[in-house]
Amino acid sequence: MREIPPLFLLFSMLAQAQPAALRQLAGERTIKIGAAVNPALLQQADYAETLAREFNQVEPENSLKFGPVHPQQTTYHFDPVDALVAFAKDHQMAVRGHTLVWHKQNPGWVTRGTFTPEQLAAILQEHIQTVVGRYAGRIYAWDVVNEAFDDDGSLRKTIWSGFIEQAFRWAHEADPKALLFYNDYDAEVVNSKSDAIFRMAQDFKARGVPLNGIGLQMHVTLDPGSLENMEANIKRIAELGFEVQITELDVRVPLDSGAATSEQLEKQAQVYHDIVAVCVKYPKCTAIQTWGFTDKYSWIPGAHRGTGAALEFNAAYQPKPAYRAIADALKTR
Ligand code: G3I
């Protein structure tokens, strides 16, 4: 039998090799690559397989918000989160928690209650300590407070606005090892809102309030604004000593003719690439997470009518140009 030259064997092995999954590329540079998840969908094989193959972090999209997880004053609904945490353990994935203090998705018993500020404080403390305490050691990072600032940088007036600092202290007491984040949208570039967040981080650092990082949601369009400005914002947060995580990335596309054109998908890929490439330049930028991962399940078409196709896999779980762009950016040194 003729001997096969070893170089030929090597080349044919390389040609057959699957391209590395995102989580492998991310793991090589110790950054987390995550996706927001609806735990009910873990029953679907294509959803679960893609998630486990590609990501090393998950976050429940809705199941840990106050209303879903604590629907009645004395009732908690932990089953969906428990299922996701178990899935994550089985597949060696990290879990982020979202979110403890937000003005949306609060239960009726809170919003329609007639509580004094002291009673509201006690309710929030009990909520935070129960939820964070239950998942201590299993949820490594929390969006403790979500969207507390208005676009002009003023504090949004909500039932919880008096308890922001306390929320961080209560979460820290419940799990001293968890990383605690403030998370917001439209605060990726330097602007009035991100200035207000930065000032809060400076103040918390000076006074020892337990804050570890800032979550930048990044729900963007094909025109995501100045990358230099985004980088300047990430840089100043990192230089102040805080982590940055991109927590809810998606890039929505106008769907005038029903489906995204290949030109739009290429443009979208460039946006994904540029954002991931900025993050990986900074060791303090420790996670990149998309808000879902398949266009089959995304909040975008319901909330931003006439747009969609915002994620890195299409509705048939096929990788889009955006997927390749994320992979390429994860490889940049
Ligand atoms: O689960 C109920 C279901 O029982 C009910 O029949 C149905 C009828 O409306 O509603 C279902 O709840 C919906 C829930 O998503 C789960 O699908 C809510 O109506 C709907 O409002 C909710 O939307 C979520 C939204 O937050 C709420 O503001 C989106 O899925 C979720 O993607 C979105 O996520 C937020 C982040 O938490 C914070 N940053 C912005 C981001 C996008 O808005």
Residues whose N, C-alpha, C, O or C-beta is under 5 A from the ligand:
A	BS01	G3I	E61 N62 K104 W299
